Amino acid sequence: MAEQVLDVDLLLEGSDWLAQREPRFAHALTIIGPLELRRDVEGFPRLLSAIVSQQVSTASARAIWARVEGAGLHLPQSILAATDDEMRAVGLSRPKVKYARALAASGIDFEALPHLTDTEVIDRLVAVSGIGRWTAEIYAMFSLGRVDVLPAADLALQEAARDLFGLESRPTEKAFRALAAPWQPWRSVASTLLWRWYREVKGRAGV
């Protein structure tokens, strides 16, 4: 059975639920207003683009991705058929060439992912070299629309939680997961709220 997919109605339901149980969320919502739904595309190119974007600026990632797509290297079969030199020519580093090949050879059934649990999705994705837990959680949240995912390693989320909850320092990933435990089953909505709060207090977007 497919998991519930986050939509505008569920985003509102989750926001109300969180506001009723956590005064700080209620306070934040009075300042930032209603949350906006964000959904990304699903599939191989989305994960590949996440690998391309690792450890480079947004502008550089967009430029490299444009070259990857322009060369037709955004699909598994084209990556497996390409030489390392061809992949390096579009701007991929040697590690990213390795990760792209690992993803292309992984055999992930993207059509089956929506029918897996959150844990199964994340475990399936992190088994691929080059895909960490944060990337897998972001894919589950934005591409699959999962309602209860917390990308706890995200620095913007940690900083937003530090500010909104009046913490002395930015929480570790472990501490953040403990803090967020009462936000189940709406941790994706809580994450959306915290990213929006981060934009409010820092003047720049998180993801």
Steps between C-alpha positions, in 0.01 A plus 500: 500500500638843404580747777294815544621773264532853633267747330364845586224360722739277694747786533225708664390210719855437613561870567189520718596182686850631573374843605255346748773294665801732485457871589824590322362365173177692556705815557709441188194451282354834610815663362577298188140430397367185328761255376551443130503150352816401315522190284785386277498250216569134564745266334862442407584850371386659828737287706781548251454876520529476879836327459611765250406773749706363788769735635463764228314831488146517369619688192772245426259211552254649251772556242639148534153346490420691182813350341411153628153521345635659183736208454220250563675369811195520726376143439642169626573348160686806374713519815595133483594539133706817549872516565645667807645772278156574354353531847788713627454728199158613624643602835469191718781431742653153518300409815178622338570295189530199731178587682311559175607160374399339830154656475466398135591140588290485817185373332275710722136446407378859523141400428507270802636760746161667564371166627778455757506633856713803583764279659507266202539791257786653696675166549471424128646834398788520749615157385623675184850648520482879498151528650499593865213504744431871449463456123276197550282688749471802272394271214243327721365832619488706183486247215281240670307745717545309826335671798725382785863545393758705690830577320666542840851557362385813317689797644227752414241290684731467799563874508129578466424264789772664710348842440131412533543278805754726672774237514851597612658345193402332179382145582688198378321266263429260787373775728288644221332164439422476872361854501282419198361172633177666628440646153413160356312430276555845343877544501507593128259783576710604799808499276320718246406740779857515631647563155251784460599632844866482399421712194316745723780548753801455269367657184599203286353165407604168649432248222 
